[in-house]
Amino acid sequence: MFLSVFDVFKIGIGPSSSHTVGPMVAAARFLDELHDRNFNIPGSGKLARLGASLHGSLAFTGKGHATDRAVLLGLCGYTPDTLDPDRIEEIEAEVREKKTVDVDGIGTLDFDPEKDIVFDYGPALEGHPNGLIMKAFDEAGNLYQTRTFYSIGGGFVVTAEELAAQENETLSLHDEKAALAYPYPFGTAKEMLEMGLSSGKSIAEMKRANERKVHGAELEAKLDRIIDAMNSSIDRGLTQEGILPGGLKVKRRAKGIHEQLQAERGLNTSAPHVANDWMSVYAMAVNEENAAGGRVVTSPTNGAAGVVPAVMRYYLNHCMGASSTKLRDFLLVSAAIGGLIKHNASISGAEVGCQGEVGSAAAMAAAGLCAVLGGTNEQIENAAEIALEHHLGMTCDPAAGLVQVPCIERNALGAIKAVSAASLSLRGDGTHFMPLDNCIQVMLETGRDMNLKYKETSTGGIAVNLPEC
């Protein structure tokens, strides 16, 4: 399946792409379906009330990820890419007080979040660990319409019907469609390298050609919008301080660390490994913003949103000969790798653990950095493989269901691994033992075998081994 760079990188809000962005999108999609129907139901009156039930990981960690608030915002007609994060508390408070939502084209409907959003802690729905069922009722309390959605990671949302159709689609038909639509329809890393070899083009050039089939002359401006949003999330995170919401009392640290690093510049007293602190502080700034519900870019998820922006900023601010014009190539190459992982495995922490989130992000960032530092296609593929391989088995076990512990520091270390992977690959000629495709398959199999309590349910690992307060 062709995944656009703008499918992999989506501007949204925190704290979670699968538990916040996805449910908000699902709720907004449900409103669109209701708009398309005739609201007068023969014999039973008009549409009167909205509701939702959250299942699987959305139930277990939904409170910490503000999933109920995301559904509320979606039913108010807001979408993650346009919602002003500074207005969220005001909007939520108004709905909770009035216990209604005003829906364009439909009118005022009853909606009490305390009663109409149900956290179902029973077995997950069959299609995916992140399931939610949207419901609408008439004046008599009869079910008017219902739709099951799955938030499958990175802000991607599919209905149960769409998920079944994807699973039933044959590979041969899929490849045929892609071949007709895009000049370089690679579905694996092996195909990507083979197409690069036969065409003489770089991965960035092939990905750009594919994207232009969809976005045309607007592509570069759209890429710049993503880059600007990433930089803004770093810049804002470096200026904020205080305690992150949610009850863990985690203190923002990015601002203080950044001030220390700035004060040390030019003093020649720092050890060489201080470069790691710069990478870390950029990533932590983004993920502190994400944890606070601020605006970030899924990269490929919110929980891993800091890795790619941090490595991009590290390249721009700390690498000799860096050029801002190369950041578009960085994004394109990163998206190519992220698309391969999403298509052939998963980027969902609820499905495969954090190896699918921070591990995927590190692979994407390593590939992007390798590309802008002059790496060959083979070296880029090697960089992605090194970064992913050394995140295999990583669990997703957020304390209290919040994207704070261990997630913020985990992004910092993911950025460091990404830069190390790119550097190692550039020291070689691209030949290596484990192909990226095989590593992606290992990640998928590891995720399938992983105990459910280590897959974003907050029922194992760090989440249940906290200090007594």
C-alpha positions in Angstrom: 0.0 0.0 0.0 1.3 3.5 -0.9 1.6 5.6 2.2 2.2 9.2 1.6 4.7 11.2 3.6 1.7 13.0 5.0 0.2 9.8 6.2 3.3 9.0 8.1 3.8 12.6 9.4 0.5 14.2 10.6 0.1 17.4 12.5 -1.9 16.8 15.6 -2.1 17.1 19.3 -0.9 15.1 22.3 -0.6 12.9 24.1 -1.1 9.9 21.8 -1.6 9.3 18.1 -3.5 6.0 18.6 -5.3 7.0 21.8 -6.0 10.7 21.2 -5.6 11.6 17.5 -7.2 8.4 16.2 -10.3 8.5 18.5 -10.9 12.2 17.7 -10.7 11.4 14.0 -13.1 8.4 14.5 -15.6 10.6 16.3 -15.4 13.3 13.6 -15.9 10.6 10.9 -19.0 9.3 12.7 -20.5 12.8 12.6 -19.9 12.9 8.9 -21.8 9.6 8.6 -24.7 11.1 10.5 -24.7 14.1 8.3 -25.2 11.8 5.3 -28.3 10.2 6.7 -31.9 11.3 6.9 -32.4 12.3 10.6 -36.2 11.6 10.7 -36.6 8.0 11.6 -40.0 6.6 10.7 -41.9 5.7 13.8 -39.2 6.7 16.3 -38.5 10.4 16.1 -35.2 12.3 15.6 -31.6 11.8 16.5 -31.2 12.8 20.1 -28.1 11.4 21.8 -24.5 10.4 21.1 -22.3 7.8 22.9 -19.2 5.7 22.6 -17.5 2.7 24.2 -13.8 2.2 24.4 -12.2 -1.3 24.2 -8.9 -3.0 24.7 -5.9 -0.6 25.1 -8.2 2.4 24.6 -10.0 1.4 27.8 -7.0 0.4 29.9 -4.9 3.5 29.2 -7.6 5.8 27.9 -7.8 8.0 31.0 -4.0 8.6 30.9 -4.1 9.3 27.2 -7.2 11.5 27.4 -9.1 9.3 25.0 -12.5 10.4 26.5 -11.5 14.0 25.9 -10.5 13.2 22.3 -13.9 11.6 21.6 -15.6 14.6 23.1 -13.6 17.0 20.9 -14.3 14.9 17.8 -18.0 14.9 18.5 -17.8 18.7 18.7 -16.5 18.6 15.1 -12.8 19.3 15.8 -10.0 17.6 14.1 -6.4 17.2 15.4 -4.7 19.2 12.7 -6.8 22.3 13.1 -7.7 22.3 16.8 -6.1 25.0 18.9 -4.5 23.1 21.9 -5.0 26.2 24.1 -8.8 26.0 23.7 -9.1 22.3 24.7 -9.8 22.9 28.4 -12.4 25.5 27.6 -14.2 23.3 25.1 -14.2 20.3 27.4 -15.5 22.2 30.4 -18.4 23.6 28.4 -19.5 20.2 27.2 -19.2 18.6 30.6 -21.3 21.5 32.1 -24.0 21.6 29.5 -24.0 17.8 28.7 -24.7 18.5 25.1 -22.8 19.1 21.8 -23.8 21.4 19.0 -23.3 19.6 15.7 -23.3 21.6 12.5 -26.2 20.6 10.2 -27.8 18.4 12.9 -28.4 20.6 16.0 -28.0 20.2 19.7 -27.6 16.6 20.9 -27.4 15.1 24.4 -24.0 14.0 25.3 -22.8 13.5 28.9 -19.2 12.3 28.8 -19.5 10.8 32.3 -22.3 8.5 31.2 -22.1 8.3 27.5 -18.4 7.3 27.2 -18.0 3.8 28.5 -14.5 2.3 29.4 -15.0 -1.4 28.7 -12.3 -3.4 30.4 -13.4 -6.7 29.0 -11.7 -8.5 26.1 -10.6 -6.3 23.2 -12.6 -6.3 20.0 -11.5 -8.8 17.4 -10.0 -6.5 14.8 -7.3 -4.6 16.8 -6.3 -3.9 20.4 -7.5 -0.2 19.9 -11.2 -0.4 19.3 -14.0 2.0 19.9 -17.7 1.8 19.0 -19.5 5.1 18.2 -23.3 5.2 18.8 -26.2 7.5 18.1 -29.7 7.2 19.6 -33.1 8.6 18.8 -35.5 10.4 21.2 -36.9 7.1 22.4 -33.5 5.7 23.2 -33.4 3.3 20.2 -30.0 2.8 18.6 -30.1 5.0 15.5 -26.6 4.2 14.1 -23.4 2.6 15.2 -20.0 2.1 13.8 -16.9 0.3 15.0 -13.6 2.0 14.4 -10.0 0.8 15.0 -7.2 3.2 15.8 -4.3 1.2 14.3 -1.4 3.5 15.2 0.0 6.8 14.0 -3.4 8.4 13.9 -4.6 6.0 11.2 -8.3 5.0 11.7 -10.3 2.3 9.9 -13.8 1.0 10.3 -14.3 -2.7 10.9 -15.4 -3.0 7.3 -12.3 -1.2 6.0 -10.1 -3.4 8.1 -11.7 -6.6 6.8 -11.3 -5.3 3.2 -7.6 -4.6 3.7 -7.0 -8.0 5.1 -8.8 -9.7 2.2 -7.1 -7.7 -0.5 -4.7 -9.9 -2.4 -1.0 -8.9 -2.8 -1.0 -9.4 -6.6 -4.0 -7.0 -7.0 -2.4 -4.6 -4.6 0.9 -4.5 -6.5 -0.8 -4.2 -9.8 -2.8 -1.1 -8.6 0.4 0.4 -7.2 2.4 -0.2 -10.4 -0.2 1.7 -12.4 -0.5 4.6 -10.0 3.1 5.4 -9.0 6.4 5.4 -10.8 8.3 3.5 -8.0 5.8 1.3 -6.2 8.2 -0.5 -3.8 6.5 -2.4 -1.0 9.7 -3.8 0.5 13.2 -2.5 1.2 14.5 -5.1 -1.3 12.2 -3.7 -4.0 13.3 -0.2 -3.1 16.9 -1.0 -3.5 16.3 -2.8 -6.8 14.3 0.1 -8.2 17.0 2.5 -7.1 19.7 0.4 -8.8 17.8 0.0 -12.1 16.7 3.7 -12.3 19.9 5.3 -10.9 17.8 7.3 -8.5 18.1 7.9 -4.8 15.4 6.9 -2.3 14.5 10.6 -1.9 14.2 11.0 -5.7 11.9 7.9 -6.0 9.8 8.9 -3.0 9.5 12.5 -4.4 8.3 11.2 -7.8 5.7 9.0 -6.1 4.5 11.9 -3.9 4.2 14.3 -6.9 1.7 11.9 -8.4 -0.6 12.8 -5.5 0.4 16.3 -4.4 1.8 17.8 -7.6 3.5 21.2 -7.3 2.2 21.7 -3.7 4.5 18.9 -2.4 7.4 21.1 -1.3 5.3 23.6 0.5 3.5 20.8 2.3 6.8 19.3 3.4 7.9 22.7 4.7 4.7 22.9 6.8 5.6 19.6 8.5 9.1 20.8 9.1 7.9 24.0 10.5 5.5 22.2 12.8 8.3 19.9 14.1 10.6 22.9 14.7 7.8 24.7 16.5 7.2 21.8 18.9 10.9 21.8 19.8 11.0 25.5 20.2 7.9 25.7 22.4 9.1 22.7 24.5 12.4 24.4 25.2 10.6 27.4 26.7 8.0 25.7 29.0 8.4 24.6 32.6 6.3 23.2 35.4 4.6 19.9 36.1 3.1 17.8 33.4 -0.6 16.9 33.8 -1.9 13.5 34.9 -0.9 13.0 38.5 2.6 11.5 38.2 4.1 15.0 39.0 6.7 14.6 36.3 8.6 17.9 35.9 9.5 19.4 32.6 13.3 19.3 32.2 14.0 20.4 28.6 14.1 24.1 29.3 16.6 23.7 32.2 18.8 21.3 30.3 18.8 23.6 27.3 19.8 26.6 29.4 22.7 24.6 30.8 23.9 23.5 27.4 23.7 27.1 26.1 25.7 28.4 29.0 28.4 25.8 28.4 28.9 26.7 24.8 32.3 28.1 23.9 33.8 27.2 27.3 35.7 24.1 26.1 34.9 22.3 29.3 32.3 19.9 28.0 33.1 16.2 27.2 32.5 15.1 23.6 29.5 13.1 24.6 27.6 16.4 25.3 26.4 16.0 21.7 24.1 13.3 23.1 22.6 15.9 25.5 21.7 18.2 22.6 19.9 15.3 20.8 18.2 14.4 24.0 17.0 17.8 24.9 15.5 18.3 21.4 13.6 15.1 21.7 12.5 15.7 25.3 11.2 19.1 24.4 8.8 17.6 21.8 7.7 14.8 24.0 7.0 17.1 27.0 4.8 19.1 24.7 3.1 15.9 23.6 2.6 14.8 27.2 1.0 18.2 27.9 -1.4 17.9 25.0 0.4 20.4 22.8 0.8 20.3 19.0 3.2 17.8 17.6 3.7 15.8 14.5 3.2 12.0 14.5 6.6 10.6 13.6 5.2 8.0 13.0 3.3 8.2 16.3 2.8 10.8 19.1 4.6 8.5 21.6 7.6 8.6 19.3 7.1 12.1 18.0 10.5 13.5 19.3 13.0 11.2 17.5 12.8 12.5 13.9 12.5 16.2 14.8 15.4 15.8 17.3 17.7 14.2 14.7 16.7 16.8 12.1 17.5 19.6 14.5 20.8 17.9 15.4 21.7 17.7 11.7 20.9 21.3 11.1 22.5 22.8 14.2 25.5 20.5 14.8 26.6 18.8 11.5 29.2 20.5 9.3 27.8 21.6 5.9 24.2 21.1 6.9 21.5 22.7 4.7 17.9 23.4 5.5 17.0 22.6 1.9 18.0 19.0 2.6 15.4 18.6 5.3 12.7 17.8 2.6 14.8 14.8 1.5 15.2 13.9 5.2 11.4 13.7 5.5 10.9 11.8 2.3 13.4 9.2 3.1 12.2 8.8 6.7 8.6 8.4 5.4 9.7 5.8 2.9 11.1 3.7 5.7 8.1 4.4 8.0 5.8 3.4 5.2 7.6 0.0 4.8 7.4 -0.7 8.5 3.7 0.3 8.7 2.8 -1.7 5.7 4.7 -4.9 6.5 4.5 -4.9 10.3 3.0 -2.2 12.7 3.7 1.1 14.3 1.2 0.6 17.1 2.4 0.2 20.6 -0.8 -1.6 21.5 -0.1 -4.2 18.8 3.7 -4.7 18.9 5.0 -2.7 21.8 7.3 0.3 21.8 9.6 -1.3 19.2 6.9 -0.4 16.7 6.9 3.3 17.9 10.3 4.5 19.1 12.0 1.7 17.2 10.3 2.7 13.9 11.0 6.3 14.6 14.7 5.6 15.2 14.9 3.6 11.9 13.2 6.5 10.0 15.5 9.1 11.6 18.6 7.1 10.9 17.7 6.7 7.3 16.9 10.4 6.9 20.1 11.5 8.5 22.2 9.0 6.5 20.6 10.3 3.3 21.3 14.0 3.9 24.9 13.2 5.0 25.4 11.7 1.5 24.7 8.0 2.1 23.9 5.7 -0.7 20.6 3.8 -0.9 22.3 0.7 0.5 23.8 2.7 3.4 20.4 4.3 4.1 18.8 0.8 4.3 21.6 -0.4 6.5 21.1 2.6 8.8 17.4 1.9 9.2 18.1 -1.7 9.9 20.7 -1.0 12.6 18.4 1.4 14.4 15.4 -0.9 14.3 17.3 -4.1 15.2 18.5 -2.5 18.5 15.0 -1.7 19.6 13.7 -5.2 19.1 11.7 -6.5 22.0 11.1 -3.0 23.5 7.8 -3.0 25.5 5.2 -0.3 25.8 4.4 0.0 29.5 3.6 3.7 30.3 3.1 4.5 33.9 -0.5 5.4 34.7 -1.2 5.2 31.0 0.5 8.6 30.5 3.0 9.2 27.7 5.6 10.4 30.2 7.5 7.6 32.0 9.4 6.1 30.3 8.3 7.7 27.0 10.0 11.1 27.2 13.5 9.8 27.9 12.9 6.8 25.5 12.6 9.3 22.7 15.9 10.9 23.7 17.7 7.6 23.6 16.0 6.7 20.3 17.4 9.8 18.8 20.9 8.9 20.0 20.6 5.4 18.6 19.4 6.8 15.3 22.5 9.1 14.9 24.8 6.2 15.9 23.1 3.9 13.4 23.5 6.5 10.6 27.2 7.0 11.5 27.9 3.3 11.6 26.3 2.7 8.2 28.3 5.6 6.7 31.5 3.9 7.8 30.6 0.9 5.6 29.6 0.3 2.0 26.0 -0.7 2.7 26.5 -4.5 2.8 25.4 -6.1 6.0 24.1 -9.4 7.4 20.5 -8.7 8.3 18.3 -7.1 5.6 15.8 -4.4 6.7 12.9 -6.5 5.5 13.9 -9.4 7.7 14.3 -7.1 10.7 10.8 -5.7 10.1 9.5 -9.2 10.0 11.3 -10.1 13.3 9.7 -7.0 14.9 6.3 -8.1 13.8 6.8 -11.7 15.1 8.2 -10.4 18.4 5.2 -8.1 18.8 2.8 -11.0 18.2 4.6 -13.1 20.8 4.8 -10.3 23.4 2.6 -10.7 26.4 -0.4 -8.4 26.3 0.5 -6.7 29.5 3.6 -5.2 27.8 1.6 -3.7 24.9 0.2 -0.4 26.1 -2.2 -1.7 28.6 -0.2 -0.4 31.6 -0.7 -3.8 33.3 3.0 -4.8 33.3 6.6 -3.7 33.4 7.4 -0.1 34.5 3.7 0.7 34.8 3.3 -1.7 37.8 6.7 -1.3 39.4 6.5 2.3 40.6 7.9 3.7 43.8 5.4 4.0 46.7 4.5 7.6 47.3 
